[in-house]
Amino acid sequence: MASKFAYLDFEFNHSKDKFLNLVACDIRTSEGEHTAYWLHNDMQGQIKLSNKINELHEEGYIFVAYSAIAEVRSVLSLANVPLVTDMKWIDLWLEYRNLLNHNNKFSYGEQLIKGKVRKTFPPRPKWQQSDQDSSKPEDNYAAACFKLLGVQVDTDRKKAVRDIIISADEELIEANKQEILDYNEDDVVNLPALLKKILEIYKRSYPKSVHSKIRGWMLGRGNYAARSGVMERDGYAINYDFTKNFADSVGDILGYIQGEINDLFPDIIPFKYTPKTGLYSWNQKATKEWISELPFADKWVMTDASARHPDGQLSLSLDAFTKFFNHRHSYPKDSLGAQLVRYLKTKQNLNGFSANTTKSTIWDSIGSDGRVRPYMNIYRSQSSRSQPSSTSFMFLKSAWMRALVQAEAGRAMGGIDWKSQEFLIAGYESGDSAMVEAYFTGDVYLWFGKACKKIPQDATKKSHAKLRDRFKSSVLGIMYLMGAESLAIKITNDTGEECSVDDAQEYIDLFDTIFWKYSEYREEIHARYKEEGMLILADGWTMWGGNNNQRSIKNCPIQGMGACIMRKAVEYAQEIGLMTPFTLHDALYIEGTTKTIAFEMDLLADCMNRACEFYYPGKRAALLDGSIWSKDYPNEDGELITGSGMPLKKQQIYIDGRGKEEYESFKTYFIRDEILDLL
């Protein structure tokens, strides 16, 4: 990679605000030039740094950082700098993450974990585990330096100095100026060696046929880091007052759910009520007795064994319940398992609102302007999807909580998602014309039911809703390679009607027969992965050969292509000036004015279509589904037709249909009485 590089690192605080409070910056070029900049309350220092960044950009330098989003946001906090998305970036954190993705050579062995050297091993089946440590590797700067360079960074010193910087104590920061500058330099000094080492590993690990693409892949990941920095800088809007009222009611909300569950199941009484305190506690004994009577009790997850309980006990964790009651947004009132999943998920989501805790909460991400700036955690999954923390990302909480996401007066938010995008991608990737045909009927599930001769050919979504739901549950489960037993549980939970294992197996067999090309393709993917020792996505993200889970191997190319398309859509949207506060799985969101939002949604739809066509030239783009909401709109569901003819669901408050019932139960906890009267 014959290029000029500028290695840089910023120190700052006030990360939850739009503009960071910059403290220092260290820049080292590939030609050996090294400059430290003191920026704390120093406008001259900031002007000099802005001029230097402009100069390096004009000379074609590639900016190299570890976790570039922080550096991008720092550059955005300076005046008179280049457009960050025009700058060339390489993010060594993303590159190290790429190396760790099911790569046993780097994921295990000696690692630096929490500042200590530990030897880790790939996880074994539970019955084979000994005292070996199967901890996951860390991916921070210190961990990368240790694993790739054999350099052990003093993490205790890093934490001490970082705590001084984050404190935002002006006198303390000025008193430790030299220590901070030295610390800042230490965070840059190893970047050239890290880049060189990663490039060497790539050259050894990738086949020669793709060596010419490596530079473009790295710059592409760096560019998305820059675009994510813009998204994190902008943040997303919430109704601050509603959110505060809601947070103050966490205990009341949980108590309401606990009491309601008791009323639904008076013969069991899952929660004990203490009149003196007015609080509920979980009646674990009664719950475990109920679990022990279930037909699948022998398959229930157990807690770790202890001296008191050598064989362990029935687990009451969310994971244990969702294995058999995997409800996401609606919870049947005649199912105790579903209601306990509802309780556990709500409790988990509410933990992120309480201010009376030492753990991270959403308040740690809300800036002085009342906007939330979540950590988007880009490229976190094995298939390169973003995985933001649900603590600060409202759209990963219960569907009804999304009503708190609301722009200020005069502004609106909108979102468009690709309908069943992964199904279409599966059809395109495998060349399965039946999948493509099913997709463009607009109802994959109805098409599949008719193809199975289980639903009449003249049936509609309305006339055969229950049967369609059965096939919807089947398709979604089979696409994720569920076995017959798991699929039977899913269909039963989703539809409320019993599905036998034999029936579930029949659906799997029918799917594999009708969509036979896709079924063969999945097996080919697995065989190629085992032979080549890697799967490379269209934009270069790689899952290396250490994954033994067939399901995740076969799903990776499909989910991964969805992630590639999403990133390309963000690029197109930002290039034409749309404000894109966040993405979510297969949906992209924007914020604009109430006067322009419909026009901007047309532009967004065009960006999403072009992103599909970029990877599948000459093929039809995925179908789209959109909605807009603003406090300026009337308080009833409506529809708006955009200039291009795209229908948009129009709401005053964003209410996901899957969480409407829950929203109606809990809206009084965040909507004040006087506003309720208006509604």
C-alpha positions in Angstrom: 0.0 0.0 0.0 2.2 2.8 -1.4 0.5 5.7 0.3 1.2 8.5 2.8 -0.3 8.1 6.2 -1.2 10.4 9.1 -1.6 8.5 12.4 -3.7 10.5 14.9 -5.4 10.3 18.2 -7.5 12.9 20.1 -8.2 13.3 23.9 -11.5 14.8 24.8 -14.5 14.8 27.1 -18.2 15.7 26.9 -18.8 12.8 24.4 -22.5 12.9 24.8 -22.7 16.4 23.4 -22.7 17.4 19.7 -19.3 19.0 19.9 -16.6 17.3 22.0 -14.5 19.3 24.4 -11.1 18.7 22.9 -8.1 18.4 25.2 -5.1 17.2 23.0 -4.2 15.7 19.7 -1.1 13.8 18.5 -0.3 13.4 14.8 2.6 11.3 13.4 3.1 11.0 9.6 4.6 8.1 7.7 7.6 10.4 6.8 8.5 10.8 10.5 7.0 14.2 11.2 5.5 14.3 14.7 3.4 17.1 16.3 1.6 17.3 19.6 -1.3 19.8 19.9 -2.6 21.1 23.2 -6.3 22.0 22.6 -7.8 22.5 26.0 -9.1 26.1 26.1 -6.5 26.9 23.4 -8.1 28.4 20.3 -4.6 28.9 18.7 -3.8 25.3 19.1 -7.1 24.3 17.5 -6.6 26.6 14.6 -3.1 25.2 14.0 -4.5 21.6 14.1 -7.3 22.5 11.7 -4.8 24.0 9.3 -2.6 20.8 9.6 -5.6 18.5 8.9 -6.5 20.5 5.8 -2.9 20.4 4.6 -2.6 16.6 5.1 -6.0 16.1 3.4 -5.0 18.2 0.4 -1.8 16.2 0.0 -3.7 13.0 -0.2 -2.8 11.5 3.2 -4.8 8.6 4.6 -5.8 9.2 8.2 -5.2 6.2 10.5 -6.7 5.8 13.9 -7.8 3.2 16.4 -11.5 3.4 16.7 -11.9 6.2 14.1 -15.4 7.3 15.1 -13.9 9.1 18.1 -11.3 10.8 15.9 -14.0 11.7 13.3 -16.2 13.3 16.0 -13.1 15.2 17.2 -12.4 16.5 13.7 -16.1 17.5 13.4 -15.6 19.5 16.6 -12.9 21.7 15.0 -13.6 24.7 12.7 -12.7 25.0 9.1 -11.8 21.3 8.5 -12.5 19.1 5.4 -15.7 17.2 5.1 -14.8 14.1 7.1 -16.5 11.7 4.6 -14.2 13.1 1.9 -11.1 12.3 4.0 -9.6 8.9 3.6 -9.7 6.8 6.8 -8.4 3.5 8.0 -9.7 2.3 11.3 -7.3 -0.2 12.9 -10.0 -1.2 15.5 -12.2 -2.4 12.6 -9.3 -4.2 11.0 -8.4 -5.9 14.3 -12.1 -6.8 14.7 -12.0 -8.3 11.2 -8.9 -10.4 12.1 -10.7 -11.7 15.3 -13.8 -12.8 13.5 -13.8 -16.6 14.1 -10.0 -16.6 13.6 -8.7 -18.9 16.3 -5.1 -17.8 15.7 -5.8 -14.3 17.0 -8.9 -14.9 19.1 -7.2 -17.3 21.5 -3.9 -18.0 23.0 -2.2 -15.3 25.1 -4.3 -12.2 25.4 -4.3 -9.0 27.3 -7.6 -9.0 29.2 -8.4 -6.2 31.7 -4.7 -5.4 31.8 -3.6 -8.9 32.6 -2.0 -11.5 30.4 -4.2 -14.6 30.2 -4.1 -17.7 28.0 -7.5 -18.4 26.5 -8.8 -21.4 24.6 -11.7 -22.0 22.1 -14.8 -23.0 24.0 -15.5 -26.7 24.3 -18.8 -28.5 24.9 -19.9 -28.0 28.5 -19.2 -31.7 29.4 -15.6 -31.3 28.2 -14.8 -28.1 29.9 -12.1 -28.0 32.6 -10.4 -25.1 34.3 -9.4 -23.7 30.8 -10.3 -20.2 30.2 -12.6 -19.6 27.2 -12.9 -15.9 27.7 -13.5 -13.8 24.6 -10.6 -11.6 23.5 -10.8 -7.9 24.0 -10.4 -5.7 20.9 -9.1 -2.4 22.4 -5.9 -0.7 21.5 -3.9 -2.4 24.3 -5.2 -5.8 23.4 -4.3 -5.4 19.8 -0.8 -4.1 20.6 -0.1 -7.1 22.8 -1.5 -9.7 20.4 0.0 -8.4 17.2 3.1 -6.6 18.4 4.0 -8.2 21.7 3.8 -4.7 23.3 2.2 -4.5 26.7 0.6 -1.2 27.3 0.2 0.0 30.9 -3.6 -0.1 31.1 -3.6 1.2 34.7 -1.8 4.3 33.7 -4.2 4.7 30.7 -7.2 4.5 33.0 -5.8 7.0 35.5 -5.0 9.6 32.8 -8.2 8.9 31.0 -10.2 9.5 34.2 -8.5 12.9 34.5 -9.5 13.8 31.0 -13.1 12.6 31.3 -13.5 14.4 34.7 -13.6 17.7 32.7 -12.0 19.3 35.7 -10.2 22.3 34.1 -7.7 22.8 36.8 -6.9 19.1 37.1 -6.5 18.8 33.3 -4.1 21.8 33.1 -2.1 20.5 36.1 -1.6 17.3 34.2 -0.9 18.8 30.8 2.5 17.0 30.2 1.2 13.7 31.5 -1.8 13.9 29.1 0.4 14.8 26.1 2.7 11.9 26.9 -0.3 9.6 27.2 -1.7 10.9 23.9 1.6 10.2 22.2 1.7 6.7 23.5 -1.7 6.0 21.8 -0.2 7.0 18.5 3.3 5.5 18.7 2.2 1.9 17.9 -0.2 2.7 15.1 2.3 2.5 12.2 3.5 -0.9 13.4 -0.1 -2.1 13.9 -1.0 -1.1 10.3 2.1 -2.8 8.9 1.4 -6.0 10.9 -2.2 -6.1 9.8 -1.3 -5.7 6.2 1.3 -8.5 6.5 -1.3 -10.8 8.0 -3.8 -9.9 5.3 -1.2 -10.7 2.5 -0.5 -14.1 4.1 -4.1 -14.9 4.9 -6.1 -13.8 1.8 -5.7 -15.6 -1.5 -3.6 -13.6 -4.1 -6.7 -13.2 -6.2 -8.1 -10.6 -3.8 -4.9 -8.8 -2.8 -5.6 -5.9 -5.1 -8.9 -5.3 -3.2 -7.5 -5.2 0.3 -6.8 -1.4 0.2 -10.2 -0.6 -1.0 -11.8 -2.8 1.6 -10.0 -1.1 4.4 -10.8 2.4 3.1 -14.4 1.4 2.7 -14.6 0.3 6.3 -12.9 3.5 7.3 -15.3 5.6 5.3 -18.3 3.9 7.1 -16.6 4.7 10.4 -16.5 8.4 9.3 -20.2 8.2 8.3 -21.0 6.6 11.6 -19.1 9.4 13.4 -21.5 11.9 11.6 -24.5 9.9 12.8 -23.2 9.7 16.4 -22.5 13.5 16.3 -26.0 14.3 15.2 -27.7 11.8 17.5 -31.4 11.2 17.5 -34.3 13.1 19.0 -36.4 12.1 22.0 -39.1 13.8 24.0 -37.0 14.6 27.0 -39.9 15.3 29.4 -41.7 12.1 28.4 -38.5 10.1 28.9 -37.8 11.7 32.3 -41.4 11.0 33.5 -41.1 7.4 32.2 -37.7 6.9 34.0 -39.2 8.0 37.2 -42.0 5.4 36.9 -39.8 2.3 36.4 -40.9 0.7 39.6 -44.5 1.4 39.0 -44.4 -0.1 35.5 -42.8 -3.4 36.8 -45.3 -3.5 39.6 -48.2 -3.1 37.1 -46.9 -6.0 35.0 -46.3 -8.2 38.1 -49.8 -7.6 39.4 -51.4 -8.2 36.0 -49.6 -11.5 35.7 -50.8 -12.6 39.1 -54.4 -11.7 38.0 -54.0 -13.8 34.9 -52.7 -16.8 36.8 -54.3 -16.8 40.2 -53.7 -20.6 40.7 -49.9 -20.0 40.5 -49.3 -16.5 41.8 -45.9 -16.0 40.2 -45.1 -12.9 42.3 -45.4 -12.3 46.0 -46.9 -9.0 47.1 -45.8 -7.3 50.3 -48.4 -4.8 51.5 -46.0 -3.0 53.8 -43.6 -2.0 51.1 -46.1 -2.1 48.2 -43.6 -4.2 46.2 -43.6 -7.6 44.5 -40.9 -10.2 44.5 -40.6 -13.3 42.3 -42.2 -16.4 43.7 -39.4 -18.6 42.3 -40.6 -21.8 44.0 -44.1 -21.6 42.4 -42.6 -20.7 39.0 -40.2 -23.6 39.1 -43.0 -26.0 40.1 -44.9 -24.8 37.0 -41.8 -25.3 34.8 -41.3 -28.8 36.1 -44.8 -29.7 34.8 -44.2 -28.6 31.3 -43.8 -31.3 28.6 -40.3 -30.0 27.8 -39.2 -29.6 31.4 -36.4 -32.1 30.9 -34.9 -29.8 28.2 -35.1 -26.6 30.3 -31.8 -24.7 30.9 -30.2 -25.4 34.2 -28.1 -23.1 36.4 -24.5 -24.1 37.2 -24.1 -26.8 39.8 -23.2 -25.8 43.3 -22.5 -27.6 46.6 -26.1 -27.1 47.6 -27.5 -28.1 44.3 -25.0 -30.5 42.6 -27.1 -30.9 39.5 -28.0 -27.2 39.2 -31.5 -25.8 39.3 -34.1 -24.7 36.7 -32.9 -21.4 35.3 -35.2 -18.4 35.5 -33.2 -16.3 33.1 -34.6 -14.6 30.0 -32.6 -17.0 27.8 -34.1 -20.0 29.4 -37.6 -18.8 28.8 -37.1 -17.6 25.3 -35.8 -21.0 24.3 -39.4 -22.2 24.5 -41.4 -19.0 24.6 -39.7 -16.8 22.1 -42.2 -14.0 21.9 -40.9 -10.6 20.7 -43.6 -8.0 20.7 -46.9 -9.6 21.5 -47.5 -11.8 24.5 -50.5 -14.1 24.7 -52.4 -13.6 28.0 -53.2 -17.3 28.3 -49.5 -18.3 28.4 -47.5 -17.8 31.6 -44.3 -18.4 29.7 -45.1 -15.6 27.3 -46.0 -13.3 30.2 -42.8 -14.0 32.1 -40.8 -13.3 28.9 -42.7 -10.0 28.7 -41.8 -9.2 32.3 -38.1 -10.2 31.9 -37.7 -8.2 28.7 -39.4 -5.1 30.1 -37.3 -5.3 33.2 -34.1 -5.6 31.1 -35.2 -2.6 29.0 -36.2 -0.5 32.0 -32.8 -1.1 33.6 -31.3 1.4 31.1 -33.6 4.2 32.3 -33.1 4.2 36.0 -30.8 7.1 37.1 -30.3 5.4 40.5 -27.7 2.9 39.4 -24.0 2.6 39.0 -24.5 0.8 35.6 -24.6 2.5 32.3 -28.0 4.1 31.4 -29.5 6.1 28.6 -28.8 9.3 30.6 -25.1 8.7 29.9 -25.8 9.2 26.2 -28.2 12.2 26.4 -26.5 15.5 25.6 -27.2 19.0 26.9 -29.4 19.5 23.8 -31.6 16.6 24.8 -30.5 14.3 22.0 -29.3 10.7 22.4 -25.9 9.8 21.0 -25.7 6.1 21.1 -22.6 4.0 20.5 -23.5 2.4 17.2 -21.0 -0.5 17.6 -20.4 -0.9 13.8 -19.3 -4.2 12.3 -19.8 -5.9 15.6 -21.6 -9.1 14.5 -19.8 -11.9 12.6 -21.8 -10.9 9.5 -20.8 -7.2 9.9 -24.1 -5.8 11.2 -24.0 -3.0 13.7 -24.9 -3.9 17.2 -25.6 -0.8 19.3 -26.2 -1.2 22.9 -29.9 -1.4 23.9 -29.1 0.8 26.9 -28.9 3.9 24.7 -30.7 2.8 21.6 -34.4 3.1 22.0 -35.2 1.1 18.9 -33.7 -2.0 20.4 -36.0 -1.7 23.4 -39.6 -3.0 23.6 -41.6 -1.8 20.6 -43.9 0.5 22.6 -40.9 2.4 24.1 -40.2 3.8 20.6 -42.9 6.3 21.2 -40.3 8.3 23.1 -38.4 9.0 19.9 -39.8 12.3 18.8 -38.4 15.3 17.0 -39.0 18.8 18.2 -41.8 21.0 16.9 -41.5 21.8 13.2 -39.5 18.7 12.6 -40.3 15.1 11.7 -38.7 11.7 11.6 -39.1 9.0 9.0 -38.0 5.4 8.5 -38.0 3.0 5.5 -37.3 -0.7 5.8 -36.7 -3.2 3.1 -39.5 -5.8 3.2 -38.2 -9.3 3.8 -34.9 -8.2 2.4 -33.0 -11.3 3.4 -35.4 -13.5 1.6 -34.8 -11.6 -1.7 -31.0 -11.6 -1.1 -31.2 -15.4 -0.6 -33.0 -15.7 -3.9 -30.5 -13.5 -5.7 -27.4 -15.1 -4.1 -28.6 -18.7 -4.8 -30.2 -18.0 -8.2 -33.5 -19.4 -6.9 -36.1 -18.0 -9.2 -38.9 -19.4 -7.1 -37.8 -17.2 -4.1 -37.6 -14.2 -6.4 -41.1 -14.9 -7.8 -42.5 -15.4 -4.3 -40.9 -12.2 -3.1 -42.3 -9.9 -5.8 -45.9 -11.1 -5.3 -45.6 -8.9 -2.2 -46.4 -11.7 0.2 -43.8 -14.5 0.5 -45.8 -16.3 3.2 -49.0 -16.5 1.3 -47.1 -17.6 -1.8 -45.4 -20.4 0.1 -48.6 -21.6 1.6 -50.2 -21.8 -1.8 -47.2 -23.5 -3.3 -47.5 -26.1 -0.5 -51.2 -26.6 -1.5 -52.1 -25.8 2.1 -53.7 -22.4 1.3 -56.3 -22.0 -1.5 -55.0 -20.3 -4.6 -57.6 -17.5 -4.4 -56.8 -16.8 -0.7 -55.8 -13.4 0.5 -54.0 -12.1 3.6 -57.3 -11.1 5.1 -59.3 -14.2 4.2 -56.7 -16.7 5.5 -54.9 -14.7 8.1 -54.3 -17.5 10.6 -53.0 -20.0 8.0 -50.8 -17.3 6.6 -49.4 -16.6 10.0 -48.5 -20.3 10.3 -46.5 -20.1 7.1 -44.9 -16.8 8.0 -43.6 -18.4 11.2 -42.4 -21.4 9.2 -40.5 -19.3 6.6 -38.8 -17.1 9.2 -37.8 -20.1 11.3 -36.5 -22.1 8.3 -34.6 -19.2 6.9 -32.7 -19.3 10.2 -32.2 -23.1 9.9 -34.4 -24.1 12.8 -34.8 -27.8 13.3 -38.2 -29.4 13.5 -38.4 -29.3 17.3 -37.5 -25.6 17.6 -39.7 -24.7 14.6 -42.7 -26.5 16.2 -42.2 -24.4 19.4 -41.9 -21.2 17.3 -45.0 -21.8 15.3 -47.0 -22.7 18.4 -45.8 -19.6 20.2 -46.3 -17.3 17.2 -49.8 -18.4 16.3 -51.2 -19.7 19.6 -52.1 -22.9 17.8 -50.4 -26.2 18.5 -47.9 -27.4 15.9 -46.4 -30.9 16.1 -42.8 -31.7 15.4 -44.0 -33.8 12.4 -45.9 -30.8 11.0 -42.9 -28.6 11.4 -40.7 -31.2 9.6 -43.2 -31.3 6.8 -42.9 -27.5 6.4 -39.1 -27.8 6.3 -39.3 -30.6 3.7 -41.7 -28.5 1.6 -39.5 -25.4 1.8 -36.4 -27.4 0.7 -38.4 -28.9 -2.2 -39.9 -25.7 -3.4 -36.8 -23.5 -2.9 -34.4 -26.3 -3.8 -31.7 -24.1 -5.3 -31.5 -22.1 -2.1 -31.3 -25.2 0.0 -28.4 -26.5 -2.2 -26.7 -23.1 -2.0 -26.6 -23.2 1.8 -24.9 -26.6 1.6 -22.4 -25.2 -0.9 -21.7 -22.2 1.3 -20.8 -24.5 4.2 -18.7 -26.8 2.0 -16.8 -23.8 0.5 -16.2 -22.3 4.0 -14.7 -25.5 5.2 -12.5 -25.9 2.2 -11.3 -22.3 1.9 -11.3 -21.4 5.6 -13.1 -18.1 5.1 -16.2 -16.4 3.8 -15.6 -12.9 2.3 -18.5 -10.5 2.0 -19.0 -8.3 -1.0 -17.2 -5.3 0.7 -14.4 -7.4 2.2 -15.6 -8.2 5.7 -14.4 -11.8 6.5 -15.5 -14.6 8.7 -12.5 -16.8 9.1 -12.5 -20.6 9.4 -12.9 -21.1 13.2 -16.7 -21.2 13.2 -18.2 -24.7 13.8 -21.8 -23.5 13.9 -23.4 -24.6 10.6 -26.4 -22.2 11.1 -24.3 -19.1 11.5 -22.0 -20.1 8.6 -24.9 -20.6 6.2 -26.7 -17.4 7.4 -23.6 -15.2 7.3 -23.5 -14.4 3.5 -27.2 -13.4 3.5 -27.2 -11.3 6.6 -23.8 -9.9 5.6 -25.1 -8.8 2.2 -28.0 -7.0 3.9 -25.4 -5.1 6.0 -23.4 -4.2 2.9 -26.5 -2.8 1.2 -27.3 -0.9 4.3 -23.9 0.8 4.5 -24.1 1.7 0.8 -27.5 3.3 1.3 -26.1 5.4 4.2 -23.4 6.5 1.9 -25.8 7.6 -0.8 -28.1 9.3 1.7 -25.4 11.3 3.3 -23.9 12.3 0.0 -27.1 14.1 -1.0 -27.4 15.8 2.4 -30.0 13.7 4.2 -29.7 13.6 8.0 -29.4 9.9 9.0 -29.4 9.6 12.8 -29.3 5.8 12.8 -29.9 2.5 11.1 -31.7 -0.6 12.5 -31.2 -4.0 10.9 -32.9 -3.5 7.5 -34.3 -0.1 8.1 -32.8 3.4 7.6 -34.1 6.5 9.4 -33.9 10.2 8.6 -34.9 13.5 10.3 -36.1 16.6 8.5 -38.6 19.4 8.7 -42.4 18.6 8.5 -42.4 20.6 5.2 -39.6 18.6 3.5 -39.9 15.1 5.1 -42.1 13.6 2.3 -39.7 14.8 -0.4 -36.7 13.5 1.6 -38.3 10.1 2.1 -38.5 9.8 -1.7 -34.8 10.6 -1.8 -34.1 8.1 0.8 -36.1 5.4 -1.0 -34.1 6.1 -4.1 -30.8 5.8 -2.1 -32.0 2.4 -0.8 -33.0 1.2 -4.2 -29.6 2.3 -5.7 -27.8 0.5 -2.9 -29.6 -2.8 -3.9 -28.8 -2.2 -7.5 -25.1 -1.5 -6.7 -24.7 -5.1 -5.6 -27.3 -6.6 -7.9 -27.1 -4.7 -11.2 -29.9 -5.3 -13.6 -32.1 -6.8 -10.9 -35.2 -5.4 -9.2 -34.5 -3.7 -5.8 -36.2 -4.9 -2.6 -39.7 -3.7 -1.8 -39.9 -0.8 0.7 -42.2 0.1 3.6 -42.1 3.6 5.2 -43.5 5.7 8.0 -43.2 9.3 9.2 -44.1 10.9 12.5 -44.1 14.3 14.1 -45.7 16.0 17.1 -47.2 18.5 14.6 -49.3 15.8 12.9 -52.9 15.1 14.0 -53.3 12.4 16.6 -54.7 9.6 14.4 -53.1 7.2 12.1 -53.1 8.4 8.5 -51.3 7.9 5.2 -49.3 10.3 3.0 -48.6 9.6 -0.6 -45.2 11.1 -1.6 -44.4 12.7 -5.0 -43.1 9.4 -6.3 -46.3 7.6 -5.2 -44.8 5.8 -2.2 -47.4 5.5 0.6 -46.2 6.4 4.1 -47.8 5.7 7.4 -48.3 9.0 9.1 -48.5 9.3 12.9 -48.1 11.9 15.7 -46.2 9.5 17.9 -44.4 6.5 16.6 -46.3 3.5 17.7 -45.1 0.2 16.3 -48.2 -2.0 15.6 -46.6 -4.9 17.5 -46.4 -2.8 20.6 -49.7 -0.9 20.4 -51.4 -2.8 23.2 -48.4 -2.3 25.6 -48.3 1.4 24.6 -51.9 1.9 25.6 -51.2 0.3 29.0 -48.1 2.3 29.7 -48.5 5.7 27.9 -49.8 7.4 31.1 -46.3 6.9 32.6 -44.7 9.3 30.2 -47.4 11.5 28.8 -48.5 14.2 31.2 -52.2 14.5 32.1 -52.7 17.8 30.2 -51.3 16.3 27.0 -53.5 13.2 27.5 -56.5 15.4 27.5 -55.5 16.9 24.2 -55.0 13.4 22.7 
